[in-house]
């Protein structure tokens, strides 16, 4: 029967309350974000200990990023079909084993294989944990919970470099080892307390051609965005991979239009709330990615600070973002998703423009204010974006919605980094000692972030409705498990 999304919880926890559920699922999201945040400061030690070249060293994180981006949509849909609890357990086990393997890695390529497997585990943990929350909480009360879930990622991104720097001072292997007990806590809680939920209207058959085309297409796209500046944007290998990316994405879309049980239901993009949320989240993350890529470079390249000090100076951004995420979630049911989204994007534009001023490069205070405003705006907009997408689809496809949103956020972030890197290269700012060129490139990058944030405001005003509208969907059954 087709009816409005139920106002009662679909799959409440078997033991404990909603607060414990949200805390544990937020912890799952936070630990998924730690590898890319904490391992950055371990790279020099890994370089010295395992005797690898600088070019090889980047694959420690590149493998993680590619696996995460390539599999996150599949992970979300698998959670819908086979059960969010079951997939969270699978993803947790994979993440724990991979983190332990990274901590014990005898050589560099074992480490790369382990961090790549961690990326695959994260690609399951992230969408499954969010879908468990949205399937356990009433549609009108989930805003704060979704905000808290998002805050965990922001906090992990903020304290990750600090943790990474402190543990690396002892032994870089501890950076990966510390993730094992955190993920283990989530795994035990899930086994004991989480109730199973899935899309009961679909049989458990996965669109394998769609999985393959999606994974290959996103892998090649991520490779272009991550390696473009390294290999050269006009090099034969990047142009070849770029052409392959276009072919794979077109083939994937054609497959999903015809597939009886698609991995990604393209019909959902006809719903303004879902399409608008996905479009705006990519734009928002473009601006955020550009800023968070270039500001640490300013601290280190132009101002000569070390990586740990730079990480501490980024805390106003991540701290205000973590605080604002739940606020946006609380506002959305009261005033609609559009107002906090537009206000957040306006703050992002204002913070970016403030940092584009020449005076910001000379004043830590002004720069930190800009970072704080940018972080607050990002947090204020993100939770309403998530709610707009989730409330446009039924709970039976929440895993898919989470995977698609996260994938497009990652693509937007990578595009922002790639565009900023291209600007710095064009200005000659990547050559050590070219401080004047870097200053020009930095200001240009922040102006781009400002303009893109403004574009996000226009898109939010045009595409997204003001209210939080529950979708008309089948209500899936919940089962014990």
Residue pairs with C-beta under 8 A, 6 or more apart in sequence:
1 474
2 472
2 473
2 474
3 472
3 473
3 475
4 470
4 471
4 472
4 473
5 139
5 391
5 394
5 395
5 470
5 471
5 472
5 473
5 475
6 139
6 395
6 475
7 138
7 139
7 140
8 138
9 135
9 136
9 137
9 138
10 135
10 136
10 197
10 395
10 475
10 476
10 478
11 84
11 132
11 135
11 136
11 195
11 196
11 197
11 478
12 18
12 21
12 136
12 195
13 20
13 21
13 136
13 193
13 194
13 195
14 192
14 193
14 194
14 195
14 480
15 192
15 193
16 193
18 136
18 137
18 145
20 189
20 193
21 132
21 133
21 136
21 193
21 194
22 133
22 137
22 145
22 148
22 149
23 148
24 185
24 186
24 189
24 190
24 193
25 129
25 130
25 132
25 133
25 149
25 186
26 129
26 148
26 149
26 151
26 152
27 152
27 182
27 185
27 186
28 88
28 92
28 125
28 126
28 128
28 129
28 183
28 186
29 125
29 126
29 129
29 130
29 149
29 150
29 152
29 153
29 156
30 152
30 153
30 155
30 156
30 182
31 95
31 125
31 156
31 179
31 182
31 183
31 186
32 95
32 121
32 122
32 125
32 126
32 129
32 153
33 122
33 152
33 153
33 156
33 157
33 160
34 156
34 160
34 163
34 179
34 182
35 61
35 64
35 99
35 115
35 118
35 119
35 122
35 176
35 179
36 61
36 64
36 65
36 160
37 156
37 157
37 158
37 159
37 160
37 161
37 164
38 160
38 161
38 163
38 164
38 167
38 175
39 60
39 61
39 64
39 115
39 164
39 175
39 176
40 61
40 160
40 161
40 164
40 307
41 161
41 164
41 165
41 168
41 175
41 307
41 308
41 311
42 164
42 167
42 168
42 172
42 175
43 57
43 60
43 61
45 168
45 172
46 52
46 57
46 60
46 108
46 111
46 172
47 54
47 57
49 172
50 105
50 107
50 108
50 111
51 108
52 108
55 230
56 108
58 230
59 112
60 111
60 112
60 115
61 115
62 226
62 227
63 112
63 113
63 115
63 116
63 119
64 115
64 116
64 118
64 119
64 122
65 119
65 222
65 226
65 410
66 116
66 119
66 219
66 222
66 223
66 226
67 116
67 117
67 118
67 119
67 120
67 123
68 119
68 120
68 122
68 123
68 410
69 123
69 218
69 219
69 221
69 222
69 407
69 410
69 411
69 414
70 123
70 214
70 215
70 216
70 218
70 219
70 222
71 119
71 120
71 123
71 124
71 215
72 123
72 126
72 127
72 403
72 406
72 407
72 410
73 214
73 218
73 263
73 264
73 400
73 403
73 404
73 407
74 123
74 206
74 211
74 214
74 215
74 263
74 403
75 87
75 91
75 123
75 124
75 126
75 127
75 128
75 399
75 403
76 127
76 128
76 131
76 399
76 400
76 401
76 402
76 403
76 404
76 406
77 206
77 263
77 264
77 399
77 400
77 403
78 87
78 124
78 206
78 399
79 86
79 87
79 88
79 124
79 127
79 128
79 131
79 198
79 399
80 131
80 198
80 199
80 202
80 396
80 397
80 398
80 399
80 400
81 198
81 199
81 202
81 204
81 205
81 206
82 198
82 204
83 196
83 197
83 198
83 481
84 128
84 131
84 132
84 135
84 194
84 196
84 197
84 198
84 399
85 128
85 132
85 190
85 194
85 195
85 196
85 197
85 481
86 196
86 481
87 124
87 128
87 399
88 124
88 125
88 128
88 129
88 132
88 186
88 190
88 194
89 187
89 190
89 191
90 124
91 121
91 122
91 123
91 124
91 125
91 128
92 121
92 125
92 183
92 184
92 186
92 187
92 190
93 121
93 187
94 117
94 120
94 121
94 124
95 118
95 121
95 122
95 125
95 179
95 183
96 121
96 180
96 183
96 184
96 187
97 117
98 114
98 115
98 117
98 118
98 120
98 121
99 114
99 118
99 176
99 177
99 179
99 180
99 183
100 176
100 177
100 180
101 110
101 113
101 114
101 117
102 111
102 114
102 115
102 118
102 173
102 176
103 173
103 174
103 176
103 177
103 180
104 173
105 111
105 114
105 173
114 176
118 179
123 403
125 186
126 402
126 403
126 406
127 399
127 400
127 402
127 403
127 406
128 399
128 402
129 149
130 146
130 149
130 386
130 398
130 402
131 197
131 398
131 399
131 401
131 402
132 194
132 197
133 142
133 145
133 146
133 149
134 142
134 146
134 390
134 395
134 398
134 402
135 197
135 395
135 398
135 478
136 195
136 197
137 145
139 391
139 468
139 470
140 333
140 468
141 333
142 329
142 387
142 390
143 328
143 329
143 330
143 331
143 332
143 333
143 383
143 384
143 387
143 468
144 326
144 329
144 330
145 329
146 329
146 383
146 386
146 387
146 390
147 325
147 326
147 327
147 328
147 329
147 330
147 379
147 383
148 325
148 326
148 329
150 325
150 379
150 382
150 383
150 386
151 321
151 322
151 323
151 325
151 326
151 379
154 318
154 321
154 322
154 325
154 375
154 379
155 318
155 322
157 318
158 314
158 315
158 317
158 318
158 319
158 321
158 322
159 315
159 318
160 311
161 307
161 308
161 310
161 311
161 312
161 314
162 308
162 311
162 312
163 175
163 178
164 175
164 311
165 307
165 308
165 311
167 174
167 175
167 178
168 174
168 175
195 478
195 479
195 480
195 481
196 478
196 479
196 480
196 481
197 395
197 476
197 478
197 479
198 396
198 476
198 479
199 396
199 397
199 476
200 396
200 476
200 477
201 396
201 474
201 476
202 261
202 396
203 261
205 261
206 261
206 263
207 255
207 256
207 259
207 261
207 262
207 263
209 255
209 259
210 252
210 255
210 256
210 259
210 262
210 263
210 264
211 263
213 248
213 251
213 252
213 255
214 252
214 263
214 264
216 248
217 245
217 248
217 249
217 251
217 252
218 407
218 411
220 241
220 242
220 244
220 245
220 248
221 245
221 249
221 411
222 410
222 411
222 414
223 241
224 238
224 241
224 242
224 245
225 411
225 414
225 415
225 417
225 418
226 414
227 238
228 238
228 418
228 421
228 422
229 418
229 421
229 422
229 425
231 237
231 238
232 238
233 422
253 266
255 262
256 262
256 263
256 264
256 265
256 266
257 266
263 400
264 400
264 404
265 397
265 400
268 274
268 275
268 392
268 393
268 397
268 401
269 275
269 278
271 392
271 393
271 471
272 392
272 463
272 464
272 465
273 337
273 388
273 389
273 391
273 392
273 464
273 465
273 469
274 388
274 389
274 392
274 393
274 401
275 463
276 388
276 459
276 460
276 463
276 464
277 385
277 386
277 388
277 389
277 392
277 405
277 464
278 389
278 404
278 405
278 408
279 459
279 463
280 341
280 345
280 381
280 385
280 456
280 459
280 460
280 463
280 464
281 382
281 385
281 389
281 405
281 408
281 409
281 412
282 408
282 409
282 411
282 412
282 415
283 412
283 452
283 453
283 455
283 456
283 459
284 345
284 348
284 378
284 381
284 382
284 385
284 409
284 412
284 453
284 456
285 408
285 409
285 410
285 411
285 412
285 413
285 416
286 412
286 413
286 415
286 416
286 419
286 452
287 348
287 349
287 352
287 416
287 448
287 449
287 450
287 452
287 453
287 456
288 348
288 374
288 378
288 413
288 416
288 449
289 412
289 413
289 414
289 415
289 416
289 417
289 420
290 416
290 417
290 419
290 420
290 445
290 446
290 448
290 449
290 452
291 351
291 352
291 355
291 374
291 416
291 445
291 446
291 449
292 314
292 317
293 416
293 417
293 420
293 421
293 445
294 420
294 424
294 441
294 442
294 445
294 446
295 314
295 317
295 355
295 367
295 371
296 310
296 311
296 314
297 424
297 438
297 442
298 361
298 367
298 438
298 442
299 305
299 309
299 310
299 313
300 306
300 307
300 310
301 432
301 438
302 361
302 435
302 438
302 439
302 442
305 313
313 364
313 368
313 371
314 371
316 368
316 369
316 371
316 372
316 375
317 371
317 372
317 374
317 375
318 375
319 372
319 375
320 372
320 373
320 375
320 376
320 379
321 375
321 376
321 378
321 379
322 379
323 376
323 379
324 344
324 375
324 376
324 377
324 378
324 379
324 380
325 379
325 380
325 382
325 383
326 383
327 340
327 379
327 380
328 340
328 341
328 344
328 379
328 380
328 381
328 382
328 383
328 384
329 383
329 384
329 387
331 339
331 340
331 380
331 384
332 340
332 383
332 384
332 387
332 468
333 468
335 466
336 465
336 466
336 467
336 468
337 384
337 385
337 387
337 388
337 464
337 465
337 466
337 467
337 468
338 384
338 460
338 461
338 464
338 465
338 466
339 466
340 380
340 381
340 383
340 384
341 380
341 381
341 384
341 385
341 388
341 460
341 464
342 457
342 460
342 461
343 377
343 380
343 381
344 376
344 377
344 378
344 379
344 380
344 381
344 382
344 384
345 377
345 381
345 453
345 454
345 456
345 457
345 460
346 377
346 453
346 457
347 373
347 374
347 376
347 377
347 380
348 373
348 374
348 377
348 378
348 381
348 449
348 453
348 456
349 377
349 450
349 453
349 454
349 457
350 373
350 377
351 369
351 370
351 371
351 372
351 373
351 374
351 375
351 376
351 377
352 370
352 374
352 446
352 447
352 449
352 450
352 453
353 446
353 447
353 450
354 360
354 366
354 369
354 370
354 373
355 367
355 370
355 371
355 374
355 446
356 443
356 446
356 447
356 450
357 366
357 443
358 439
358 443
359 366
360 366
360 367
360 370
361 367
361 439
361 442
361 443
377 453
381 456
385 405
386 405
387 468
388 464
388 468
389 401
389 404
389 405
390 398
390 401
390 402
391 468
391 469
391 470
391 471
392 469
392 471
393 400
393 401
393 471
393 473
394 471
394 472
394 473
394 474
394 475
394 476
395 473
395 475
395 476
396 473
396 474
396 476
416 449
416 452
419 445
419 448
420 445
420 448
421 430
423 441
423 444
423 445
423 448
424 430
424 438
424 441
424 442
424 445
426 441
427 437
427 438
427 440
427 441
427 444
428 434
428 437
429 437
429 438
429 440
429 441
429 442
431 437
